[in-house]
């Protein structure tokens, strides 16, 4: 959200079938809908991307996103690798920058998930089991950053975006360093 607020980027608000967490608002954080309605939207081809994650569906509205893009807006998605792959496969006539954000450690990820899930240990444990598979997708992204310090991470992402707008087809991160970090995360 910080990048969006300070750089006037639109944020894609996903539809989801999961229940809202405390302090989440419908239409601001997500569009909370029933599984039946979500499945109907899939059938009608209304999503630019969607995925089923931990028994809940998440998806980005094709109409909303295309309208934003056609109006000259830059759009930030907060989606997993499945959604990223789907958008990349669509071959849209817009520049797409993909950024994979890694946690500094498994312990820190666990702590962050526990804070977000309000101590729902079952959900956190499921996410931690899936983490090993998810993290392997870092190699598919244009930029990879370790979120060990918010301001540093934010600065690195902004620098990448600014450089990516000027230069094409180069990696903007130390691939060896990231690979070593991922190996530590997987052990």
Buried (B, 14 or more C-beta within 10 A) or exposed (E): EEBBEEEEBBBBBBBBBBEEEEEEEEEEBBBBBEEEEBEEBEEEEBBBBBBEBEEEBBBBBBEBBBEBBEEEEBBBBBBBBBBBBBBEEEEEEEEEBBBBBBBBBBEEBBEBBBEEBEEBEEBBEBBEEEBEEBBEBBEEBBBBBBBEEEEEBBEBBBEBBEEBEEEEEEEBBEEEEBEEBBEEBEE
